Amino acid sequence: MIVCSCNVLTDHDVRSTLADGKEKPRTAGQVYGCLGCSAQCGRCARTIRRIMDEALLGAGATVANEDAPAACPAACKCCPVKHAHG
């Protein structure tokens, strides 16, 4: 699925930056950098962030509402996902 029309990036492209053995990007801007481009209109940033959150939470994680972050596992001690635990 295309997530960025300006740069023609797919969800697979985004996930590939998160699967590399190198240091993983922590922001949507870093994902763009890893893929050799930069944000244009910015509409895709929320979707890229959601893909990143799902990847951090592991396979099978889902987001009920596109505007809401995925729930954090109860054992989370140092969560890179910026949201309230609970």
C-alpha positions in Angstrom: 0.0 0.0 0.0 1.3 3.5 -0.9 1.6 5.5 2.3 3.4 8.6 0.8 2.2 9.7 -2.6 4.7 12.6 -2.8 7.7 10.2 -2.5 5.9 7.0 -3.7 6.7 5.1 -0.5 4.9 1.9 0.5 4.3 0.4 3.9 6.8 -2.2 2.9 9.4 0.5 2.4 8.8 1.9 5.8 8.9 -1.5 7.5 12.2 -2.3 5.7 13.8 0.7 7.5 12.7 -0.8 10.8 13.9 -4.3 10.1 17.5 -3.4 9.2 20.2 -4.6 11.6 21.4 -0.9 11.9 20.1 1.6 14.3 16.4 2.0 13.7 14.8 5.3 12.9 12.8 6.9 15.8 10.9 9.5 13.9 9.0 9.8 10.6 11.7 12.3 9.4 14.4 9.7 10.1 12.4 7.1 8.0 12.4 9.6 5.1 16.1 10.0 5.5 16.7 6.2 5.5 14.8 6.0 2.3 16.7 8.9 0.7 13.9 11.4 0.6 12.3 14.1 2.7 8.7 15.0 3.7 6.8 17.0 1.2 3.2 17.6 2.2 3.4 15.7 5.5 0.1 13.9 5.2 1.8 10.5 5.5 3.6 11.3 8.7 0.8 9.9 10.9 0.6 6.7 8.9 4.4 6.2 9.0 4.3 6.8 12.8 1.5 4.2 13.1 3.5 1.7 11.1 6.5 2.4 13.4 4.4 2.0 16.5 3.0 -1.4 15.3 6.5 -2.6 14.5 7.8 -1.6 17.9 4.9 -3.4 19.6 5.5 -6.6 17.6 3.7 -8.6 15.0 -0.1 -8.6 15.3 -0.4 -5.3 17.0 -3.3 -3.3 15.8 -4.6 0.2 16.2 -8.3 0.5 16.8 -8.5 4.2 15.8 -6.1 5.7 13.3 -5.8 8.8 15.5 -5.0 6.8 18.7 -1.7 5.1 19.3 -1.6 1.3 19.9 -1.9 0.1 23.4 1.4 -0.5 25.3 2.0 -4.0 26.7 1.6 -4.2 30.5 5.3 -5.1 31.0 6.5 -2.0 29.2 9.2 -0.3 31.2 10.9 2.1 28.8 8.5 2.8 26.0 9.7 4.6 22.8 6.1 5.1 21.9 4.9 8.5 23.0 1.5 7.9 24.7 -0.1 7.3 28.0 0.2 3.9 29.6 -2.8 2.4 31.2 
